[in-house]
Structure formats: structure tokens, C-alpha cells
């Protein structure tokens, strides 16, 4: 009884793996200034991680920090404790 061999796995995607770059940029920008950029770069990191078979952890962290930044900024603005909007 002869059975055919299974097909070989597909070759890895060609191009540059920027998973770590997008993840680190997302974390830094999500923590420091721009939550929306943290979310965008986090998504890009997760997308590249899936494409190249890497861990998507940095992307998830970037998205989480971006969301925390947006929510925290909204809370500070609503309470009047946001330092850049203080019109004393």
C-alpha cells in the first residue's frame, strides 16, 4: 500500500520582519503620548507576527497601553486635572 507524501509546508513569507519594531514603537507611543498610534502600531505588530510566525505579545501590549492612555487622558480631561488644559 503506497500513500503519497503530504505536501511540503509553505515557505516563510518574504520581506522584512518588523514585528518587534512595530511592537516597541506602539508601546513607547502608547505609554508616552499618543494612544491611537499605540493601537495602530500594535495592530501592525500582530499582523506581522502572524505573517512571520512570531509571538504577538508586543502588539497586544501596545494596544493595551494605547487604550489605557486614551481612557486615562479622557478621565483626566473630564476631571479638569489635565495639565496642558489648565487655564489658570
Secondary structure, DSSP 8 states (H G I E B T S, - for coil): --------------S---HHHHHHHHHHHHHHT-HHHHHHHHHHHHHHHHHHT---HHHHHHHHHHHHHHHHHHHHHHHT--GGG---
